[in-house]
Structures are given as structure tokens and as C-alpha cells.
Amino acid sequence: MNFLQKYNEKIIQYDLINKFLYKNPGKIPTLEKITLNFGCKNSNIQKFATTLLALEIITSKKGKLSISKNANVLLKIQKGQPTGCVIVLRKKEMNNFLTRLHLEILPKLRNFVGFRLQMKPSTFAFRLACQEILLPEFERQYPLFGDLPALDIYVSTTAKTQKELQFLIDSLKFPFLKNKSENEI
């Protein structure tokens, strides 16, 4: 069993029960899935191949191309054209990715102050610049992985309210930038 999964079961769930007083254990908010997305602006097949390979190295799971459903003249995208690479992680793969993120990727980031958090009703998202990811696999093949786009990470939860979601985010110990309140200067 992954230590992050054990931490979630033993500490985070009990903290949520004590904070929000749940009567039904099924109502406790949990992580459902993590979606990783590389958006590629140009339609170069080599770019898509390297981003797919990078996703596979980061997550140990095979990704897939995302295809545009509609044409967009402003972005110069035709219908049916590949627009990026995406992978969805659930359960064990999700916990393995979060462990790798906490133990291998975040400690090696240079000049890192925190992620910018984007919150929606039951999800939160942040962006990781791939030039900052210093995995040994990327370092050995730098010419191949030197020019990757930013990695968008979307985390879906079962939280019903904004307070539950914020408590869950804080308990996962991600280094997010704190928003300055009106009282702080």
C-alpha cells in the first residue's frame, strides 16, 4: 500500500470527519481522478510523440492523443486534428503519481515558490512547467525532452462545498501560493 494512500485513510479522512461532522462515511470527500494534459499548439507529429513519451515516463501509464471536435479559425485548428496529449489516472496510478510528484519532482524544482491554484466546484487545477521537471529519464535525453509544453494537472474530488475542497487541498500538502486577503499588505 502506498504511504500517501495510508495517509489519506488514517489522517485526512479523520480530520474531515472531525471538522465537518459527517454521519455517513460515504459522504467524506475523496480524490476521484487526476487528469494530466499537454496542450500542443503545432501539429508536428514529433512533438506529439515526445509529449506522449513524456507522459508515459511521468505516470508509467500509456496516454492518448486528444483530437479537436470543432474547427477553430483563430487558433488555426481543423476538425479532427490532434491538439494535445491526455492521460487519466485513477486509484493506484493516481496515488503513485502523487507520490512521485511529492518525492521526485517537487523537491528538484528550481526557483520554485508555489503553484497557482485554480479552483472550480469539485476540482482544482495547477500548471507545471516541464522545463522545471528534472527526472533522470529527462536529463539523459535532454535534446528530446528539452522543449515540452507546460503540463496541466486537474484533480477531481467528491467535495460538495468550497470549504471541503479547500480543506482537502490543504491536507494534501501541495505547495500552492497563498492568495493575499484584503487585510494583508
Protein Blocks (a to p, Z undefined) as FASTA:
>chain_A
ZZklmmmmmmmmmmmmmmnopablklpccdfbdcdddddfbfcfklmmmmmmmmmmmnop
acdddddfbdcfklopaehiafbdcdddehjlmmmmmmmmmmmmmmmpghiabdcddddf
kbccddddfklpccfklmmmmmlmmmcccdddddddfbfbfklmmmmmmmnopacddddd
fkbZZ
